[in-house]
Amino acid sequence: MTSTIDTLSAVHLIFNGSTCPLSFIICVWGVFTVSKVLYCNDLVPGCKFEAHGDSEEEILAAVADHIATVHNMVDISDKILAMVCAAIHEEVRVRSRAVGA
């Protein structure tokens, strides 16, 4: 399950290396979602495959299928599995809410 955090965040505009006055703060109401992602390019330069999921298990299932079909690696060694697991990252996405919503 993707975790969501409803939050009100302030983004400070930066001008010439200093924080602008408080009147220039932009407030954004949005929903932040956290999930897992693996970019195959991190392991095989030039490969455009991306696996997105809510858990490491979802990512591993998608990657195992991709590795077998695209990279012709049916047997995945413990060393390759460790490299794949290390390449899985958390991904945070922001979905803004409409003004007045």
N, C-alpha and C positions, 0 to 999 in steps of 0.2 A: 504494500500500500504506500502510495506517495504521501509523504508528510507535508502538510501545508501550515504556513504560519501567516496569519493576518497581522499586518503591522502598518503603522504610519511611520514613514521614514522621511527624514529631511536630507536633501542633497545640497551641499554648500557649493555655490559657484566660486570658482577660483579665478582671480584676475591678477596678473603680474606676480604670482607666487603668494598672494595674501588672500585671506578669506574676505569675501565681500560683506557689507553690512547685513544685519539680520533681515532687512526688508527684501533682500535678494535670495532668500532661502526658498527653494521650491519644495513643496510638500507633495508626496506621491502616495496614494493609497493603493496598495496592491496585494496580490497573493503570491507568496514565494513557495515554489515546489522544489523538493529535493529528491533526486533519483540517481541512478547509477548510469555511467556511460563508459564505453570503451571505443577508442578510435584505432582501427587496425593500422592506420598510418604510423602510429607510435611504435608498432612492432615490425611492420612491413612497409617501408617507405614507398609512397606512391599509391597504396591501396586506399580507396575511398570508403570502405565499409565502416559503418558505425553501428554499435549495438547499444540500445537504450532500454532500461528496465528499472523495476522497483527493487530488485535484489541482485546480489552477485550470481545466484543460481540462474536467474533469467538471462543475464549477460553471458554466462558460461555456456548455456544451451545454444544461444544464438551464435556465439563465436565458434563452438565445436562444429556446428553445421556449416558455417562459413569457411572455416579452415579446411574441412573435408572436401567441400565442393569447389572452392575457388583456388585454394593453395595445395590441393591434392595431398593433404596430411591426414590420413585416416587414423593413424595411431599417434596420440598425443603423449609425449613423455612427461615425466614429473617436472623436468626443467622447463619445458614449454608451458606447462600448466602454471607454474610459478611465475613465469614472465607475463602470462596473460592476466593472472590475478593481480599482479603488481601494477598493471596498466589500467585497471579499472579505477575510475575516479567518481567522486560525487559531483553532480551537476545541479546548480541552482538556477532556476528560471523564475522570472518575474512576469506575472500577468497583471497588467494595470487594469484598474476598474474605470469605467466611464465616469466622467465628471457628473456629479449629481446622483450617482448610483448608491 
